[in-house]
Amino acid sequence: MTEPLRLSKRMSELGLCSRREADEWIAKGWVRVDGKVVSELGSKVLPSQRITVERQAAAEQSKRVTVLINKPVGYVSGQAEDGYQPAVTLVKPENRWADDPSTDQFHPTQLRSLVPAGRLDIDSVGLLVLTQDGRIAKQLIGQDTAIEKEYLVRVQYTRPGTLPDADLKKLNHGLWMDGKPLLPAKVRWQNDDQLSFTLKEGRKRQIRRMCDMVGLKVIGLKRVRIGKVKLGDLPQGQWRYLRPDEQF
């Protein structure tokens, strides 16, 4: 026998929406299972059952925005902490990039439930994604995400000589953190004092800790790409909308 699943979990698995969105849609009577409206939260379904959503749900979802910010130093990704402002406070008309190709008009309702899909440390800069779309959040920070994130990292070697090739290999694969092995990374020199890191995971302060293990001190860290979406020419402290043709 196949076990029944919560309807909201199944909808999330199918990529229809996030679990929170699913619960909202179920409560509004916008979800049908095998053609019948199911409006009771916590309802369960079998994987073989057909789930459809009403047009209103798709229309509401299409209004949800995703914003790309070039985060400066001194802003936190999520909730305000220790007197530091969250990056979402940068999302206002005067900070919108003049060259944003999107035709979307800014409206204050877009700030509602606009949450970071992934974090960037307070002392790091570069590409930060804020989204109202649960599907994008799941894609970027879900448990089984395999989306690459690329960083440019300015470093200083704190030991005599230069970083040995064996330690560069360790940065690519072989280091452990918090009792678990790190996934393979792509780490290569860009120039004399700058490394490019491409990761498929994001443990807390991971790059700084990796560098520390091989005697490198991080002087500056900038995220330049998430999946297929690049920071590009977006100026620091400014933002733009994710274009309809862009996919992570």
Order of alpha helices (4+ residues) and beta strands (2+ residues): beta-alpha-alpha-beta-beta-beta-beta-alpha-beta-beta-beta-alpha-beta-alpha-beta-beta-beta-beta-alpha-beta-beta-beta
